[in-house]
Amino acid sequence: MPMPLPAKTALGGLIATALMGATWAATHEEGAAAEQTTDDAYVLADASTVAPRIAGQIAQVLVTDNQAVRKGQLLAVIDDRDFKVALASAQAELHAAQAKADSLRHQLARQNDVIAQAHATTQVDAAAVMLSQANASRYRDLASDGSASRQEQQEATSRLAADEAASRRDSASHGATRAQLPILRAQIEEAQAAVARASAAVDAASLNLSYTQIRAPVDGVIGQRTLRVGNYVQSGTSLMAVVPVALAYIEARYRETQLARIRPGQRATFHLDAAPGITFTGHVESIAPASGASFAGIAPENATGNFTKITQRLAVRIAIDPAQPGLDRLRMGMSVVPTVRTQS
């Protein structure tokens, strides 16, 4: 049965329209449009993972899921009794080291007096030797002409020998007291090093004690909380995340054909399913340096002749303008539909 003329005309029109559309799609430059839109976009935020720096048992949990917190706010407390004992022990070691250093400094100051005393003794010995030498000489002369007895001469000679021996003894003692100075100075330096080491141990113990208080690293909202009172946690174990919702941004993945005129600073709008009827604003902050495939563990590599070109997508970071009604509904991971205005 032949096709009616009106049907033939309609069919011809459809074919002509399809051919025109195909021709336009083949020759049209996608990146030349004044607005670029994608539905491959999500709300992201640089969430901070909260983890303890020491191991211990959780004594208190002071926040709940989805609670807003401020930077520095106390989130949880680890049982600190062991760490207080360690700090007290380190402080006692520091006091002992300081006392030893002080004692050595006092010994050094006293050693100067000991040296002065030994020097005075050598001077007394020198005077005694001079007197004994004079007496010995005088009795030797007297004994030679019979004016003095032989015994008196021997006593004078013996006194001289005793005084000379005492002088040598006290001179050696004087030298020993002087030699003690560098030894005391070295001991003081060693004691000062011990004080510094003990002080560092006190600082380390104080830090460990402070680490028993787990605080929020940034302003945000608590999420992915796993800690409970009584749990024993290891250093570095993830306990919760703090999501800075106020600093959220959009990561929109545009096709490379759409990026011809997208530049940082251009205005953008987006819609959120959780806030129907509200148009949010922002601006392009940056464009990723590479596609997602470039960072894949196994990079794509064509090794055959049957290559098929696949249009890649690159991430465009869109900063969200602050102080907009409805921003409190933003949550990390929500999907959005952003539109970048590439022309004024």
Stockholm file with secondary structure:
# STOCKHOLM 1.0

chainA/1-344         MPMPLPAKTALGGLIATALMGATWAATHEEGAAAEQTTDDAYVLADASTVAPRIAGQIAQVLVTDNQAVRKGQLLAVIDDRDFKVALASAQAELHAAQAKADSLRHQLARQNDVIAQAHATTQVDAAAVMLSQANASRYRDLASDGSASRQEQQEATSRLAADEAASRRDSASHGATRAQLPILRAQIEEAQAAVARASAAVDAASLNLSYTQIRAPVDGVIGQRTLRVGNYVQSGTSLMAVVPVALAYIEARYRETQLARIRPGQRATFHLDAAPGITFTGHVESIAPASGASFAGIAPENATGNFTKITQRLAVRIAIDPAQPGLDRLRMGMSVVPTVRTQS
#=GR chainA/1-344 SS CCCCHHHHHHHHHHHHHHHHHHHHHHHCCGGGSSEEECSCEEEECCCEEECCSSCEEEEEECCCTTCEECTTCEEEEECCHHHHHHHHHHHHHHHHHHHHHHHHHHHHHHHHHHHHHHHHHHHHHHHHHHHHHHHHHHHHHHHHTTSSCHHHHHHHHHHHHHHHHHHHHHHHHHHHHHHHHHHHHHHHHHHHHHHHHHHHHHHHHHHHHHTTEEECSSSEEEESCCCCTTCEECTTCCCEEEECGGGCEEEEEEEGGGCSSCCTTCEEEEEETTEEEEEEEEEEEEECSSCGGGGSSSCCCCCSSCCCCCCCEEEEEEEECSSCTTGGGCCTTCBEEEEEECCC
#=GC SS_cons         CCCCHHHHHHHHHHHHHHHHHHHHHHHCCGGGSSEEECSCEEEECCCEEECCSSCEEEEEECCCTTCEECTTCEEEEECCHHHHHHHHHHHHHHHHHHHHHHHHHHHHHHHHHHHHHHHHHHHHHHHHHHHHHHHHHHHHHHHHTTSSCHHHHHHHHHHHHHHHHHHHHHHHHHHHHHHHHHHHHHHHHHHHHHHHHHHHHHHHHHHHHHTTEEECSSSEEEESCCCCTTCEECTTCCCEEEECGGGCEEEEEEEGGGCSSCCTTCEEEEEETTEEEEEEEEEEEEECSSCGGGGSSSCCCCCSSCCCCCCCEEEEEEEECSSCTTGGGCCTTCBEEEEEECCC
//
